Amino acid sequence: MTTRAIAFAVLGGSAVLIGGLALSGSPVKVRAIEAARVAKASVATPVAKVPPKPVAVAAEDPADAYVVKRVLNVPEPLRHGAYYWDTEGVPEGPIVITVDLVAQTLSIFRSGYEIGTAAVIYGADEKPTPLGVFKITQKDAHHVSNLYGAPMPYMMRLTNDGVSIHGSALMDGKYATHGCVGVPTAFAKLIFEQVKLGDRVIVTSGEMLERGGRITAA
């Protein structure tokens, strides 16, 4: 099996690596696919977005590293608004979320097994999504932004100044956020039910990792 990406995002008609992690191995069956309305929608051309420059992340003890054991088999490029989810046979264990701003995708791992992936929208221009390693510090299923008055369903806070992962009704590549990571609301609910306070979220700008490698930032 040749090396492949965790999933793909369609950017200007081109498939690119997602999750920042290029992996290889046997595919697994994916049971959850994009909603019917998404399948009928055309893929909008995203506005030009310049991801922020990567920031240095201190290396951690290899003994604490998180080994990737499985990735989902995604048979086609992900569209904005689409997601895949499969927890069948996956053991309970620690959760790690990876976000790649170049590929515009998010992946969630449990015990090293990828259980979900989706295309995302993110902050650009004057309010970019920050890079680095974050902990989920707050969860609110019915959150409304204090700054913009906008609904942020299934909000999972990453920073004190309001950056979070949350559900978004405007899942289209031509939209941007005020620094947050927006995912389909149904997918946000699935993530929300899996994570707990303190779980790690790693936001990168194109980090690569071989299958069986370690997400040392986790």
C-alpha positions as CSV (number, residue, x, y, z in Angstrom):
1,M,0.0,0.0,0.0
2,T,1.4,3.3,-1.0
3,T,1.6,6.2,1.5
4,R,-1.6,8.2,1.5
5,A,-3.0,11.1,3.5
6,I,-5.4,10.7,6.4
7,A,-8.0,12.3,4.1
8,F,-8.2,14.9,1.3
9,A,-9.6,18.4,0.9
10,V,-10.6,19.9,-2.4
11,L,-8.8,23.3,-2.7
12,G,-9.3,25.0,-6.1
13,G,-9.9,21.6,-7.7
14,S,-6.8,19.9,-6.3
15,A,-6.6,17.2,-3.7
16,V,-4.1,17.8,-0.9
17,L,-3.0,16.1,2.3
18,I,-5.1,16.6,5.4
19,G,-4.6,16.5,9.1
20,G,-0.9,17.2,8.4
21,L,-0.2,13.5,8.7
22,A,0.7,11.3,5.7
23,L,0.2,7.7,6.6
24,S,0.1,4.2,5.0
25,G,-1.5,0.9,5.9
26,S,-4.6,-1.2,5.4
27,P,-7.8,0.7,4.8
28,V,-10.7,0.3,7.1
29,K,-14.4,0.5,6.4
30,V,-16.0,3.9,6.8
31,R,-19.6,3.8,7.8
32,A,-20.5,7.5,8.1
33,I,-20.4,9.6,5.0
34,E,-21.4,13.1,4.1
35,A,-25.1,14.1,4.3
36,A,-27.2,13.9,1.2
37,R,-27.5,17.6,0.9
38,V,-23.8,18.0,0.9
39,A,-23.4,15.3,-1.8
40,K,-25.6,17.4,-4.1
41,A,-23.8,20.6,-3.4
42,S,-21.1,21.9,-5.7
43,V,-17.7,22.7,-4.2
44,A,-17.1,26.5,-4.0
45,T,-13.8,27.9,-4.8
46,P,-12.2,29.0,-1.5
47,V,-11.0,32.6,-1.1
48,A,-7.3,33.1,-1.0
49,K,-6.1,32.3,2.6
50,V,-2.6,32.6,3.8
51,P,-2.0,30.3,6.8
52,P,0.0,31.8,9.6
53,K,3.7,31.0,9.9
54,P,4.4,27.8,11.9
55,V,5.5,28.3,15.5
56,A,8.0,26.2,17.4
57,V,6.6,23.5,19.7
58,A,8.9,22.2,22.4
59,A,9.7,18.5,22.0
60,E,8.3,16.1,24.6
61,D,9.6,12.9,26.0
62,P,9.3,10.1,23.4
63,A,7.8,7.9,26.1
64,D,4.8,10.2,26.2
65,A,4.3,10.1,22.4
66,Y,1.1,9.1,20.9
67,V,1.3,6.3,18.2
68,V,-1.0,6.4,15.2
69,K,-2.4,2.9,14.7
70,R,-5.2,3.4,12.1
71,V,-6.5,6.0,9.7
72,L,-9.9,6.0,8.0
73,N,-10.3,5.0,4.4
74,V,-11.7,8.0,2.7
75,P,-12.6,7.0,-0.9
76,E,-12.9,10.5,-2.4
77,P,-11.8,14.1,-1.8
78,L,-13.6,15.7,1.1
79,R,-15.9,18.5,0.3
80,H,-16.6,21.4,2.8
81,G,-19.6,20.2,4.8
82,A,-18.6,16.5,4.5
83,Y,-17.3,14.2,7.2
84,Y,-16.5,10.6,8.0
85,W,-16.9,8.9,11.3
86,D,-16.3,5.3,12.5
87,T,-15.7,4.1,16.1
88,E,-16.5,0.4,15.5
89,G,-14.0,-1.7,17.3
90,V,-11.9,1.2,18.6
91,P,-10.9,0.9,22.2
92,E,-11.5,3.6,24.8
93,G,-8.6,5.8,25.4
94,P,-7.0,9.3,25.1
95,I,-8.3,11.7,22.5
96,V,-6.0,13.8,20.3
97,I,-7.3,16.2,17.6
98,T,-5.2,17.4,14.7
99,V,-6.0,20.4,12.5
100,D,-4.1,21.3,9.3
101,L,-4.7,24.8,8.0
102,V,-3.0,24.1,4.6
103,A,-5.3,21.1,3.9
104,Q,-8.3,22.7,5.7
105,T,-9.1,19.5,7.6
106,L,-9.5,18.1,11.1
107,S,-8.9,14.5,12.3
108,I,-9.8,13.1,15.7
109,F,-7.9,10.1,17.1
110,R,-8.9,7.8,20.0
111,S,-6.2,5.5,21.4
112,G,-4.3,6.2,18.2
113,Y,-7.2,5.2,15.9
114,E,-8.6,7.9,13.7
115,I,-12.4,7.9,14.3
116,G,-13.4,11.0,12.4
117,T,-12.3,13.5,9.8
118,A,-13.8,16.5,8.1
119,A,-13.0,19.6,6.0
120,V,-12.9,22.8,8.0
121,I,-13.1,26.5,7.7
122,Y,-10.7,28.6,9.7
123,G,-9.4,32.1,10.5
124,A,-7.6,34.2,7.9
125,D,-6.4,37.7,7.1
126,E,-6.5,39.8,10.3
127,K,-7.8,37.0,12.6
128,P,-5.8,33.9,11.7
129,T,-6.2,30.6,13.5
130,P,-3.1,30.2,15.8
131,L,-0.7,27.3,15.4
132,G,0.5,25.2,18.3
133,V,-0.7,22.7,20.9
134,F,-3.8,23.6,22.9
135,K,-6.0,22.1,25.6
136,I,-9.7,22.1,25.6
137,T,-10.6,24.4,28.5
138,Q,-14.4,24.7,28.1
139,K,-17.3,22.9,26.5
140,D,-20.7,24.5,25.8
141,A,-23.2,22.8,23.5
142,H,-25.3,25.9,23.1
143,H,-22.7,28.6,23.1
144,V,-23.2,32.1,21.6
145,S,-20.2,34.3,20.8
146,N,-19.8,37.1,23.3
147,L,-18.0,39.2,20.7
148,Y,-20.1,38.6,17.6
149,G,-23.4,37.3,18.9
150,A,-23.2,34.4,16.5
151,P,-24.2,30.8,17.5
152,M,-21.3,28.4,18.1
153,P,-22.9,25.0,18.7
154,Y,-20.9,22.4,20.5
155,M,-18.1,24.9,21.3
156,M,-14.8,23.5,22.5
157,R,-12.6,26.4,23.7
158,L,-8.9,26.4,22.9
159,T,-7.7,29.9,24.0
160,N,-8.8,32.5,26.4
161,D,-9.4,35.1,23.7
162,G,-12.1,33.0,22.1
163,V,-10.5,30.6,19.6
164,S,-12.4,27.3,19.6
165,I,-13.6,24.3,17.5
166,H,-17.4,24.6,16.9
167,G,-20.2,23.7,14.6
168,S,-20.9,26.0,11.7
169,A,-23.8,26.3,9.3
170,L,-21.7,28.1,6.7
171,M,-19.5,25.1,5.7
172,D,-18.2,26.5,2.4
173,G,-14.6,27.1,1.4
174,K,-15.3,30.7,0.5
175,Y,-16.0,31.5,4.2
176,A,-13.5,32.2,7.0
177,T,-13.9,32.5,10.7
178,H,-12.5,34.9,13.3
179,G,-9.8,32.5,14.3
180,C,-12.0,29.5,15.2
181,V,-12.0,26.1,13.5
182,G,-15.5,25.5,12.0
183,V,-16.8,22.0,11.2
184,P,-20.2,20.6,10.2
185,T,-22.5,20.9,13.2
186,A,-23.4,17.2,13.2
187,F,-19.6,16.4,13.2
188,A,-19.0,18.9,16.0
189,K,-21.6,17.1,18.1
190,L,-19.8,13.8,17.6
191,I,-16.5,15.3,18.6
192,F,-18.1,17.1,21.6
193,E,-19.4,13.8,22.9
194,Q,-15.9,12.2,22.7
195,V,-13.6,14.9,24.2
196,K,-13.2,16.0,27.8
197,L,-11.5,19.1,29.3
198,G,-7.7,18.9,29.0
199,D,-7.7,16.9,25.7
200,R,-5.1,18.1,23.3
201,V,-5.6,19.9,19.9
202,I,-2.6,20.2,17.6
203,V,-2.9,22.9,14.9
204,T,-0.3,22.7,12.2
205,S,0.5,24.1,8.8
206,G,1.5,20.9,7.0
207,E,3.2,18.6,9.5
208,M,4.0,15.1,8.1
209,L,4.1,11.7,10.0
210,E,4.6,8.1,8.8
211,R,2.2,5.4,9.9
212,G,3.3,4.0,13.2
213,G,5.0,7.3,13.9
214,R,4.4,9.3,17.0
215,I,2.5,12.5,17.5
216,T,5.0,13.8,20.1
217,A,3.0,16.9,20.8
218,A,0.2,14.8,22.1
